[in-house]
């Protein structure tokens, strides 16, 4: 049986690791807060350990999903020190391309494969096993890891060499930010015009304005509901990564920078943990 380690049991990692058990893999988990690993172990009947070393020793694949670049570097460094050669480390964290390339170099020096594999789909996607996974790395490593990621991925694609997965995720977040701001303004306009938002969405949602965000967030925006898992704090972290990358490659992110500032306004309203669709709050709370 393929032996897997999963490091990091946050909103996304917790159910993802559970899907690996359901797919028939031997899974050992580690989490910085040990009580959460124990809870996962009781729920999924997998193994929980208290150290990264114990988690990754003699495993075929190691997956991780942590917070930011600093977390990736710290956790991957400890993992790589204890992994066997010819194994693969797959990082599902949304981090910088620079961080991904660094991890790939460190892994290669130890004859270990590395794939940067950020995810999109939110908490619901993780729970339902319907994530989009954007990967960067070597084709041979991807070919070995891809069938395992199918346990929780509806679309798993190699985008290019190390860092390409993270760059693709940046594109994803840039597009989402602009779409949500447009949707927030549209819904707010409909409200101020005295229109029935549900009727408006039903009408325009079948035309060129249609999007996933419209289908899933327009109605809840209008109802002032923002408890859907992907927090404003996380979006600002992701946009910061994209904006810094754009400064290096010369891309113009005028709109993304503007929306990032709008998210700062939402944070000032106390919305750090609100869903990203809460952009409308800065319009309705004026």
C-alpha positions as CSV (number, residue, x, y, z in Angstrom):
1,X,0.0,0.0,0.0
2,X,1.3,3.5,-0.9
3,X,2.3,5.3,2.3
4,X,1.5,9.0,2.4
5,X,2.2,11.8,4.9
6,X,0.0,15.0,5.0
7,X,1.4,18.0,6.8
8,X,-1.0,20.8,7.8
9,X,-4.7,20.2,8.6
10,X,-6.3,23.6,8.1
11,X,-9.6,24.3,6.4
12,X,-8.4,22.7,3.2
13,X,-5.9,20.1,4.4
14,X,-8.2,18.4,6.9
15,X,-10.7,17.1,4.4
16,X,-8.1,16.6,1.7
17,X,-6.2,14.2,3.9
18,X,-9.5,12.4,4.6
19,X,-10.1,11.9,0.9
20,X,-6.7,10.1,0.7
21,X,-7.8,7.6,3.4
22,X,-11.1,7.1,1.5
23,X,-9.1,6.4,-1.7
24,X,-7.3,3.5,0.1
25,X,-4.0,5.1,1.0
26,X,-2.1,4.6,4.3
27,X,-2.1,8.2,5.6
28,X,-0.1,9.7,8.5
29,X,-0.8,13.3,9.5
30,X,1.0,16.0,11.3
31,X,-0.4,19.4,12.4
32,X,1.2,22.2,14.4
33,X,-1.7,22.0,16.8
34,X,-1.6,18.4,17.8
35,X,-5.2,18.2,19.1
36,X,-6.4,18.8,15.5
37,X,-4.3,15.9,14.2
38,X,-5.8,13.7,16.9
39,X,-9.3,14.8,16.0
40,X,-8.6,14.0,12.3
41,X,-7.2,10.6,13.4
42,X,-10.4,9.7,15.3
43,X,-12.6,10.9,12.4
44,X,-10.8,9.2,9.6
45,X,-9.1,6.3,11.3
46,X,-5.6,7.4,10.2
47,X,-2.4,7.9,12.1
48,X,-1.5,11.2,13.8
49,X,2.1,11.9,15.0
50,X,3.6,14.8,16.9
51,X,6.7,15.5,14.8
52,X,7.3,16.1,11.1
53,X,10.2,13.6,11.2
54,X,7.8,10.8,12.4
55,X,5.3,11.8,9.8
56,X,7.5,11.7,6.7
57,X,10.0,8.8,7.6
58,X,9.7,5.9,5.1
59,X,6.7,7.5,3.2
60,X,6.3,7.3,-0.6
61,X,4.7,10.8,-0.9
62,X,4.6,13.8,1.4
63,X,1.9,16.4,1.0
64,X,1.7,19.7,2.7
65,X,-0.8,22.5,3.0
66,X,0.3,25.3,5.3
67,X,0.0,29.1,5.6
68,X,2.6,31.1,3.7
69,X,6.2,31.2,2.4
70,X,7.8,31.1,5.9
71,X,5.7,28.1,6.9
72,X,6.5,26.3,3.6
73,X,10.2,26.8,4.1
74,X,10.2,25.7,7.7
75,X,8.1,22.6,7.2
76,X,9.7,21.6,3.9
77,X,13.1,21.9,5.4
78,X,12.3,19.5,8.2
79,X,10.5,17.2,5.8
80,X,13.3,17.0,3.3
81,X,15.9,16.2,6.0
82,X,13.9,13.0,6.8
83,X,12.4,11.9,3.5
84,X,13.9,9.0,1.5
85,X,15.4,9.6,-1.9
86,X,13.2,9.0,-4.9
87,X,10.1,10.1,-3.0
88,X,8.1,13.3,-3.8
89,X,7.1,16.3,-1.8
90,X,3.9,18.0,-3.0
91,X,3.0,21.5,-1.7
92,X,-0.6,22.6,-1.9
93,X,0.1,25.9,-0.1
94,X,-0.5,29.1,-2.0
95,X,2.9,30.7,-1.9
96,X,5.4,32.6,-4.1
97,X,7.0,31.1,-7.2
98,X,10.3,32.0,-5.6
99,X,9.6,29.8,-2.6
100,X,8.5,27.0,-4.9
101,X,11.7,27.2,-6.9
102,X,13.8,27.2,-3.7
103,X,12.1,24.1,-2.4
104,X,12.5,22.4,-5.8
105,X,16.3,23.0,-5.7
106,X,16.6,21.8,-2.1
107,X,14.6,18.6,-3.0
108,X,16.6,17.9,-6.1
109,X,19.9,18.1,-4.1
110,X,18.5,15.2,-2.0
111,X,17.2,13.3,-5.1
112,X,13.6,14.0,-4.0
113,X,10.9,15.3,-6.3
114,X,9.0,18.5,-5.6
115,X,5.7,19.8,-7.1
116,X,4.2,23.1,-6.3
117,X,0.5,22.4,-6.5
118,X,-1.7,25.3,-5.2
119,X,-5.4,24.6,-5.1
120,X,-8.6,26.4,-6.0
121,X,-12.2,25.6,-5.1
122,X,-12.5,26.8,-1.5
123,X,-13.5,24.8,1.6
124,X,-16.5,23.3,-0.3
125,X,-14.2,22.0,-3.0
126,X,-11.9,20.4,-0.5
127,X,-14.8,18.8,1.3
128,X,-16.4,17.5,-1.9
129,X,-13.2,16.5,-3.5
130,X,-13.7,18.9,-6.4
131,X,-10.5,21.0,-6.3
132,X,-8.6,22.5,-9.2
133,X,-4.9,21.8,-8.8
134,X,-2.3,23.8,-10.7
135,X,1.1,22.1,-10.7
136,X,4.7,23.1,-11.4
137,X,7.5,20.6,-11.6
138,X,9.0,17.7,-13.6
139,X,6.7,15.7,-15.8
140,X,7.9,12.3,-14.3
141,X,7.2,13.5,-10.8
142,X,3.8,14.8,-11.8
143,X,2.9,11.5,-13.5
144,X,3.6,9.7,-10.3
145,X,1.7,12.1,-8.0
146,X,-1.2,13.0,-10.3
147,X,-3.3,9.8,-9.7
148,X,-3.1,10.4,-5.9
149,X,-4.2,14.0,-6.2
150,X,-7.2,12.8,-8.1
151,X,-8.6,11.7,-4.7
152,X,-9.6,15.3,-4.1
153,X,-9.1,17.0,-7.5
154,X,-11.6,17.4,-10.3
155,X,-8.9,19.0,-12.5
156,X,-5.2,18.4,-12.0
157,X,-2.8,19.9,-14.6
158,X,0.9,20.4,-15.0
159,X,1.5,24.0,-16.0
160,X,5.2,24.0,-16.5
161,X,8.4,23.8,-14.5
162,X,8.8,24.6,-10.8
163,X,6.9,27.8,-9.9
164,X,4.4,27.5,-12.7
165,X,1.7,26.2,-10.4
166,X,2.1,29.2,-8.1
167,X,2.1,31.6,-11.1
168,X,-1.1,30.0,-12.4
169,X,-2.7,30.4,-9.0
170,X,-1.8,34.1,-9.0
171,X,-3.7,34.5,-12.3
172,X,-6.6,32.7,-10.7
173,X,-6.7,35.1,-7.8
174,X,-6.2,38.2,-10.0
175,X,-9.2,37.2,-12.1
176,X,-11.4,36.4,-9.0
177,X,-10.6,39.8,-7.4
178,X,-11.8,41.7,-10.5
179,X,-14.8,39.5,-11.0
180,X,-15.9,39.9,-7.3
181,X,-15.5,43.7,-7.4
182,X,-17.7,43.9,-10.6
183,X,-20.3,41.6,-9.0
184,X,-20.3,43.7,-5.8
185,X,-20.9,46.9,-7.7
186,X,-23.6,45.3,-9.9
187,X,-25.5,43.8,-6.9
188,X,-25.2,47.1,-5.0
189,X,-26.4,49.0,-8.1
190,X,-29.4,46.7,-8.4
191,X,-30.3,47.2,-4.8
192,X,-30.1,51.0,-5.1
193,X,-32.2,51.0,-8.3
194,X,-35.0,49.2,-6.5
195,X,-34.6,45.9,-8.5
196,X,-35.2,42.4,-7.2
197,X,-31.6,41.1,-7.1
198,X,-32.7,37.5,-7.4
199,X,-34.7,38.3,-10.6
200,X,-31.8,40.3,-12.0
201,X,-29.3,37.4,-11.4
202,X,-31.7,35.0,-13.0
203,X,-31.9,37.2,-16.1
204,X,-28.3,38.2,-16.6
205,X,-26.9,34.9,-15.2
206,X,-27.8,33.2,-18.4
207,X,-25.9,35.6,-20.6
208,X,-22.4,37.0,-21.0
209,X,-22.2,38.2,-17.3
210,X,-22.4,34.7,-16.0
211,X,-19.6,33.4,-13.7
212,X,-19.1,31.0,-10.9
213,X,-19.0,33.9,-8.5
214,X,-22.4,35.1,-9.8
215,X,-23.9,31.7,-9.6
216,X,-22.6,31.1,-6.0
217,X,-22.2,34.5,-4.4
218,X,-24.6,37.1,-5.9
219,X,-27.6,36.1,-3.8
220,X,-25.6,35.8,-0.6
221,X,-24.0,39.1,-1.2
222,X,-27.4,40.7,-1.3
223,X,-28.4,38.9,1.9
224,X,-25.3,40.1,3.8
225,X,-24.0,36.5,4.2
226,X,-20.2,36.0,4.2
227,X,-19.5,32.7,6.0
228,X,-18.1,30.6,3.1
229,X,-14.6,29.6,4.1
230,X,-12.1,31.7,2.0
231,X,-11.3,34.7,4.2
232,X,-10.4,38.2,3.2
233,X,-7.1,37.8,5.1
234,X,-6.1,34.9,2.8
235,X,-7.1,36.7,-0.3
236,X,-4.9,39.7,0.6
237,X,-2.0,37.3,1.2
238,X,-2.5,35.9,-2.3
239,X,-2.9,39.3,-3.9
240,X,0.3,40.5,-2.2
241,X,2.2,37.6,-3.7
242,X,0.8,38.4,-7.2
243,X,1.5,42.1,-6.9
244,X,5.1,41.4,-5.9
245,X,5.5,39.0,-8.8
246,X,4.1,41.6,-11.2
247,X,6.7,44.1,-9.9
248,X,9.4,41.6,-11.0
249,X,7.9,40.7,-14.4
250,X,6.5,44.0,-15.4
251,X,2.8,43.1,-15.5
252,X,0.2,45.8,-15.0
253,X,-2.1,44.9,-12.0
254,X,-3.9,48.2,-11.7
255,X,-7.2,46.5,-10.9
256,X,-5.8,43.9,-8.6
257,X,-4.0,46.6,-6.6
258,X,-7.2,48.6,-6.3
259,X,-9.2,45.6,-5.1
260,X,-6.5,44.7,-2.6
261,X,-7.0,48.2,-1.2
262,X,-10.8,47.6,-1.1
263,X,-10.1,44.4,0.9
264,X,-8.1,46.5,3.3
265,X,-11.3,48.6,3.8
266,X,-13.3,45.4,4.5
267,X,-10.7,44.4,7.1
268,X,-11.2,47.8,8.7
269,X,-14.9,47.0,9.0
270,X,-13.9,43.9,11.0
271,X,-14.2,41.5,8.0
272,X,-10.8,39.8,8.2
273,X,-12.5,36.4,8.3
274,X,-15.4,37.2,6.0
275,X,-15.6,35.5,2.7
276,X,-14.1,37.4,-0.3
277,X,-17.5,38.3,-1.6
278,X,-17.7,40.7,1.3
279,X,-16.4,43.4,-1.0
280,X,-20.0,44.6,-1.2
281,X,-19.8,45.6,2.5
282,X,-17.7,48.7,1.8
283,X,-20.5,49.8,-0.6
284,X,-23.5,49.0,1.6
285,X,-22.0,50.2,4.8
286,X,-21.3,53.8,3.6
